[in-house]
């Protein structure tokens, strides 16, 4: 484990181990003080990115301005031919009023399982989603490689109750991931498989990090699917989950964040 200041210790919401071993309390380290690898190796990376969005409450402005920004950043980082951004998710008190699925997720997970590549090709085959992103569905269907590259940004108070913690993908072996069905996410009608993470045997087996007091001009990029890595057996997953800041009472202040996913298409 890289040397870093400890942010807190926490009992995370893992899938229990089959052998009945109790879920250990783990160390959540301050990623700002760690000598971390970049997203290609550990699955996530803190980046500087100043957005031109002036009002994060304006979903139309986000779609008009931020989607293009994140598409460009995804292309720069991955070298893909197309980076398709067609939606966003905000989490926080106002978002929860729309659907409970928009609350911060404490369950330790990575967003997509091996099966997601086939689902992506099917989703884009209809044409509507691809055309909204400016390309043909056939382009996605025939891509040699597909990747999901996500961006997480704090748009609320810097000091929050439930910051997002990220786990070094290299420390979570395949035998500790479990595909889990997700049905009708947030009432969207979207069904897919995510990955739940089995609790480690020891408290230091999984290496967890948080970036305290994230500013509006910072974003964490994380990889949650890569068809090449699925084929090679490499850890494409990046486990993450909300963790309590022990210095902040729940809701005072509550976390407010935005997530954007880019479907990266390699021709």
N, C-alpha and C positions, 0 to 999 in steps of 0.2 A: 504493500500500500504506500502511495506517495505520502510524504509528510505534509500534514495540513492541520490547521487549527480545527478543533471540534466545535461544530455549531450546536449540537445537542445529541442526546441519546434518545432513541424512540423505539416503541413497539409498533412495527409496521403491519399493515393488513395483508399478510401473505396468505397463500393457500397452505394449510397445515401439512406437515410431513407425514407420509404414509406410515412411517415406523413409530409414530407417536411422540417423537422427540419434541419437547416444547419449543415454540418459536422464540429465538433469542432476541433480546434487545440489541439493536445495532447502533453503531456510531454514524451520525450524519456529519460530514465534514464540510468546512467552508471551502467551496471550490475556488474562491478568489485567492486563497493562500496555498493552493495545491499546484504541483507541477503536472498538470493533466495533459494527456495526449489530445489530439484533435478529434473531431467527430468521426473521421474515417476509422480510427482505432477503437475509441471507447464508446462511440455512438452519439455523443453530444458535445456541444461547444458553445461557450459564451462568446457573443460577437457584439461589436459596436454597430448599430444601425439607426441612423436618425431618419424617422419617417416624416413625410410631408403631410400626414393626416393632422388636421387641426382640431377635430372633434371626434373622440373615440366613442361617443354616444350616437354618432350619425352613421348608421349602417350603409347608407348609400355612398357616403364619402369613402368609407372603408373599402367598399367594393370597387369604386372608381379609381382610388389612389393606391390603396395598400396591396391589392391583389397583384398589380403590376410590379410594385416594389419587391414583393416577396418572390414573384416569378423570376425577376432579374437576379435576385440574390441566390436563389436555388440554382439557376443556370451557372452563375459564377462559381459557386462552390462545387457543384457536381460535374460540370462539363457536359450536361445533357443537351439534347437538341431542342426539346420543348419542356417547359415547366408549367403545368396546368394548375391554375388556382381558381376555383369556382365557388368557394364558400369559406366561412369562418365560424368559429364558436367563441362566444364570450362566456366567462364564468364569473359569478358574483351575485350579490343579493337581487339585483334587478333581473338578471338572466334566470335565476331560479324561479321567479314568479311566472316565467313562461313555461318551464319544465324542470322537474327535479333532477333530470340527467345533467343539467348545466351547473350543478354544484361542484365544488372541487372534489376530485376523485381520490379517495385515500387508499383504495385497493391497489396493491402493487401490480402493475400490468405493463404490457407493451401493446400498442394499438391493434396490430394486425398479425395474423398467423400465416403459415406457408400458403394457404389457399387464396390469399388476397390477390395474387397476380391474375388468377383465372377470373376472379370477380371483377377486377378492373377492366379486363379485356371485354367482358360481357357488358359492363355498365356503359363503356364508351362505344360499343358496337351499334347502339341505337342511333347514334349520331347527335342527339340533342346536346348531351353533355360536352362532347368533343367540339361541336360547332360553337358552343358558348365560349370555349377556350380558344377558338380560332383555327382548329385543325379538323381533319376528317377522322371519324372513328376508326377507319381502316388503318390509319397511321399508328394508333395505339395498339390495335389488334396485331399488327405485324411487327411491333417493336422487338428488338433483340434483348432489351433489358428495360425493366420498370423499377422505379424506386419511389418510396414515399419519404419526402424530406419535410419535416415540420418545424414551425417556428412558434415559440412561446414568449409572450411579452407581458410584463406587468403594466397595467394602465391605471392602477390605483395607488394608494399610499405605499411608499417604499417599504415601510415596516408593516407586515401583514400577519394575519393569524395562521394562514395555511400556505406557505410558499411551496413551490413544486421542487421535489428532490429527484435527482437523476442517479441511476446506477451504472457503473462502468460495465458495458456489455460483456467484456472479456472475463468478468468474474462470475457470470451466470451461465453454467453449462446447459446444453440442450435438455438433459434429463431433469432439469428443474423448471422447465416451461410446460404449460398445459393449455392447449386450445380450449377456449370457452365460447359458447354461442352468445351473440348479442342480438337481441330481437327488437326491431322497431325503435332504434335509438332516437330518443327525444321526440318520439311521435312522427319520425320522418318516413317510416316504412322501410328503412334501410336495415337489412340483416347481414351480419358478417361474423367472422371469428376473430376474437382478440386472443391475447396470450395472458394467462394468469401465471404468477411466479410462485413456485414452492419455496417455503422458508428455508434458509440455509441451515446447515447443521451447527455452524459456529457463528459467533457474533461478528467476526471479521472476514467471513468468506465473501460476502457481497460488499463492494466498495461504493458507498453512497456519498453524494455531494449536493449541496444547495448553494445558490449564489445570493447571499443576503442583500436585502435592500436594493433590488434591481430598479434601475432608472428607466425612463421612457425611451431613451436612446440606446437601450441594450435589448438583445434578443438571444434566447437560447435556441440553437438549431439542433434537431435530433433526427436520427434515421430510425424509421419504424418498419420499413420493408425494403427489400432489395432482392429481385429475382435471381441475380447472379449469386448472391450469398446463400439464398435458399438452395440453389443447385450445388454449391460447393460445401454446404454444411456449416458455413461460418455464422457467427452470431449477429444476425441483422437486427435483432430486437434491442431496444433500449428501455429497460424497465424504469418506470417512474411512478410517482404518487405524491399526493399532498402530505405534508408533515407539519405537525404543530410547532410553531415557534413558542417555546415555553415562556417567553417574556410578553406575549400578547394574548389577551383574553379573546376567546372566540367571538368573532363579529365586531371587535373593537380595536383596530378596524378589520373588516372583512376583506379577503382577497378579491381583487378585480383584475381579470386577465383576459387576453385574447389569444386564440390558437388559429394558425393558418397552415393548411397542408398543401404542398405542391406535389403533384404527380409528375415525376421526372421521367421523360420518355427518351430512350436512346435508340437511334435508328441503325 
